[in-house]
Amino acid sequence: MADLLGTRVSVKVVDGRARDETDVVVAAFERLSADAATALREVTAELGKPIVLVTDRIEEGGLAVAVECRVVAILPRSAATDSRVTDSVRLAASGAVTPPSTLLGRLSEHAARLHREMLAPSEPAGAALSSREIDVLRLMADGLDTQEIATELSYSERTVKNIIYAVTDRLRLRNRSHAVAYAIREGVI
């Protein structure tokens, strides 16, 4: 990258020791991995300068890191020509750029998806459970064990175990007690 930028008259390339002369940091990684994110955070903490990032891949976790670390331009490595990198560095140095709108858009979409999947209930609890599941939960709340529930509902023990597993897995519950407590709290049983 230094060779690429060093040929431009308007860009002065400094080594890692000349930190006070640095206006913009150019960081190049094959992909924005955990190690790359750590390096970006360290540079941001030490210098607090805008970053032009050259990378081929940004994984979802990397989006938040890029915004957090003041990344103001992202260039794919394959498109990192001398003129594109130089133009990005000049714009970053002038303070005329903000994080790319595509980056902010992708980060916003990621946050919305996390909210939908993890925080907001997708449907009422009663709608999330079938009548078979509610029957099994009701009998579990009454203190019946797997064999007794199977006998009461005319199911096999394996079917009862599968129903319990399906409920606890789908609703991310830890165990049978948690499933019963969830059903009671949600007013299902």
Summary of the structure (lengths in Angstrom):
residues: 189
radius of gyration: 27.3
end to end distance: 64.2
largest distance: 84.6
contacts: 513
relative contact order: 0.09
helix: 60%
strand: 10%
